[in-house]
Amino acid sequence: MKDAVVYIHGKGGCPDEASRFVPLFPGAEVIGFGYRSETPWEAREEFPAFFREVRRSHGRVLLIANSIGAYLAMCALSGEEIGRAFLISPVVDMERLILGMMSQEGVSEEELRSRGEIVTESGAVLSWRYLCFARENPVGWSVPTAVLYGGCDRLTSREQISAFAERVGASLTVMEDGGHWFHTDEELRFLDEWLRREV
């Protein structure tokens, strides 16, 4: 049976982005996961069922996940049989990310708790339930993992990504002038070279 490579996109992305990984995994079937979940508790319902279905008709299942997609995957798939994971700009400390957004918007914990949800001027939604989930469910991840991080990432600090990589035993590659969203020609070349080395 062929191996499967499942790609989980980040916010604003789409499953069709998986096509760019096809040449990097010859002999495997590359599958873009068109998930609907917007929260980790929804992902815990949706993601495992999808992965189990993929595993029925394939050999090893590998994971490529990007940004918030990586966070959702780690929340939902820690108990699943995944051969290897490649995480691009993963969100690894959702609590600190939410607290940072709250600070930027001048929203206190008391205000968020009393209102439940607050839509910011930028359109982002701050959620008390999401903050509580992030606090009560720190990411636990035991899949063999390689992480790609941009040195100019504004969502996850170097300290956070280094601590995560050390805690889960992941290899960490840094593109010093890369951003959170790997999309320029130079960033994509770096990403491709990283995957070729890690595969």
C-alpha positions in Angstrom: 0.0 0.0 0.0 1.1 3.6 -0.7 2.0 5.9 2.1 -0.2 8.9 2.6 0.9 12.4 3.3 -1.9 14.5 4.8 -1.6 18.3 4.6 -3.4 20.5 7.1 -3.5 24.2 6.1 -3.4 27.2 8.3 -5.9 30.1 8.7 -7.0 31.4 5.3 -5.4 28.4 3.5 -7.0 25.6 1.6 -6.5 21.9 1.0 -5.4 22.5 -2.6 -2.1 23.8 -1.3 -1.2 20.2 -0.8 -0.4 19.9 -4.5 2.9 21.7 -4.1 4.2 18.8 -1.9 3.5 16.1 -4.5 6.9 16.2 -6.1 8.6 16.0 -2.7 6.9 12.7 -1.8 7.2 10.4 -4.9 5.4 7.2 -4.5 3.1 8.5 -1.8 -0.4 9.9 -2.1 -0.6 13.6 -0.9 -4.0 14.5 0.5 -5.2 18.0 1.4 -7.5 17.8 4.4 -10.5 20.2 3.9 -11.4 20.4 7.6 -14.2 22.5 8.9 -13.2 22.7 12.6 -12.4 26.2 13.9 -11.6 25.1 17.5 -9.5 22.4 19.0 -12.6 20.7 20.6 -14.2 20.5 17.2 -10.9 19.1 15.7 -10.9 16.4 18.3 -14.2 15.1 16.8 -13.3 15.6 13.1 -9.5 14.9 12.7 -9.2 11.4 14.2 -12.0 10.0 12.1 -10.4 11.4 8.9 -7.0 10.0 9.8 -8.4 6.6 10.6 -10.1 6.5 7.2 -6.9 7.4 5.4 -5.0 4.8 7.4 -7.3 2.0 6.3 -6.2 2.3 2.7 -2.5 3.3 3.1 0.7 2.2 4.6 2.3 4.9 6.8 0.5 8.2 7.3 2.7 11.3 7.4 1.6 14.8 8.4 2.4 18.2 7.1 0.7 20.9 9.1 0.9 24.7 9.0 0.3 27.4 11.7 -3.1 27.0 13.4 -3.6 23.8 11.5 -0.5 22.4 13.3 -2.0 23.4 16.6 -5.4 21.8 15.9 -3.6 18.6 14.7 -1.5 18.4 17.8 -4.6 18.9 20.0 -6.6 16.2 18.1 -4.1 13.6 16.9 -1.7 13.0 19.7 -3.1 9.4 20.1 -3.2 8.6 16.4 -0.7 6.4 14.5 1.3 9.0 12.5 4.7 8.0 11.1 6.3 11.4 11.1 5.1 15.1 11.3 6.5 18.1 9.5 5.2 21.3 11.2 5.6 24.7 9.5 5.3 27.8 11.7 3.3 25.8 14.3 1.3 27.6 17.0 2.7 25.9 20.1 1.5 28.1 23.0 -2.1 29.1 22.3 -2.6 30.5 25.8 0.3 33.0 25.4 -1.0 33.9 21.9 -4.5 34.7 23.1 -3.2 36.6 26.1 -1.0 38.7 23.7 -4.0 39.5 21.5 -6.0 40.5 24.6 -3.2 42.8 25.7 -3.0 44.4 22.3 -6.7 45.0 22.3 -6.9 46.2 25.9 -9.2 43.3 26.9 -8.9 42.0 30.5 -9.5 38.5 31.6 -12.4 39.6 33.7 -14.0 41.4 30.7 -13.5 38.3 28.4 -14.9 36.0 31.1 -18.0 38.1 31.6 -18.7 38.6 27.9 -17.7 35.2 26.6 -16.6 36.4 23.2 -15.2 39.7 22.0 -14.8 40.6 18.3 -11.8 42.9 17.9 -11.4 45.7 15.5 -9.3 43.5 13.2 -12.1 41.0 13.1 -10.4 38.4 15.3 -12.6 36.7 17.9 -11.4 36.5 21.5 -13.0 33.6 23.3 -13.0 32.8 27.0 -13.8 29.2 26.2 -10.8 29.0 23.9 -8.5 30.6 26.5 -9.7 28.1 29.1 -9.2 25.2 26.8 -5.6 26.3 26.0 -4.8 26.5 29.7 -6.4 23.2 30.6 -5.0 21.3 27.5 -1.3 22.1 26.9 0.0 20.5 23.7 1.2 17.0 24.3 2.9 15.5 21.2 4.9 12.3 20.9 5.1 11.9 17.1 8.6 12.1 15.5 8.6 15.7 14.3 10.6 18.2 12.3 9.7 21.9 12.8 10.4 24.8 10.4 10.3 28.3 11.9 10.8 31.8 10.5 13.0 34.0 12.6 10.7 36.9 11.9 7.5 35.0 13.1 5.3 37.5 15.1 2.9 34.8 16.4 5.4 32.5 18.1 8.6 33.6 19.8 12.0 32.0 19.3 11.8 31.1 23.0 8.4 29.3 22.7 9.4 27.3 19.6 12.8 26.3 21.1 11.1 25.2 24.3 8.5 23.2 22.4 11.1 21.5 20.2 13.1 20.5 23.2 10.1 19.3 25.1 8.8 17.0 22.3 12.2 16.0 20.9 11.6 17.6 17.6 14.3 18.9 15.2 14.1 22.6 14.7 15.2 24.4 11.5 15.1 28.3 11.5 15.0 30.5 8.4 16.3 33.6 10.0 14.7 36.1 7.6 11.5 34.0 7.2 8.1 35.1 8.4 5.2 33.2 9.9 3.7 32.6 6.5 6.1 30.9 4.2 5.0 32.2 0.8 7.7 34.2 -1.0 9.8 32.4 -3.6 12.8 32.4 -1.3 10.8 31.0 1.7 9.2 28.3 -0.5 12.6 27.2 -1.8 13.8 27.0 1.8 10.7 25.0 2.8 11.2 22.6 -0.1 14.9 22.1 0.8 14.0 21.5 4.4 11.5 18.9 3.5 13.9 17.1 1.2 16.4 16.9 4.0 14.0 15.8 6.6 12.2 13.1 4.5 
